[in-house]
Amino acid sequence: MYPMDDGLVVWITGLSGAGKSTVGHMVWESLRQRGVPAIYLDGDVMREMLGAVHAHSQEERRALAHTYGRMCHALAAQGMTVVCSTISMFHAVRDWNRANNRRYLEIYLRVPVEELVRRDPKGLYARNDGRMIGLDAPFEAPLTPDLVIDNGGDVTAEESSGRILALIQASASS
């Protein structure tokens, strides 16, 4: 798809329940099946790995998101395609990613809050503890994503991953 010494960061963002993990994992699996050296990083898993399960202040969230961005950058610099699924609710984090990764694609899974509350796969919206991003905590929606996938419940994870894979392929050609 592209030279192996030129890594890529695929940053998938959106609110909780938007399908980031499902779609990101599908993109990663497809890339691996095509022989692309790829790694998948999930925000929830990284939060746990870093011992930050209870880090929910704005400052803690910002620090975690910057850490995720730096991890992606380090892996991409080694020739990896890094698929990262994370809320990453700050413009400053996404701006840093864009400025520091020569090959960076930002995907925004935009789902109406009403749909997220209806889906609520982890029960987070039902047990809202006053820290829900998009409800209680502000979410800085991406200003210049490379791809926006609007999904009010009518777009499958397969369709979303297909759109992202097409974007990755198109970016390799340019």
Secondary structure, 3 states (H helix, E strand, C coil): CCCCCCCEEEEEECCCCCCHHHHHHHHHHHHHHCCCCEEEEEHHHHHHHCCCCCCCCHHHHHHHHHHHHHHHHHHHCCCCEEEEECCCCCHHHHHHHHHHCCCEEEEEEECCHHHHHHHCCCCCCCCCCCCCECCCECCCCCCCCCEEEECCCCCCHHHHHHHHHHHHHHHHHC
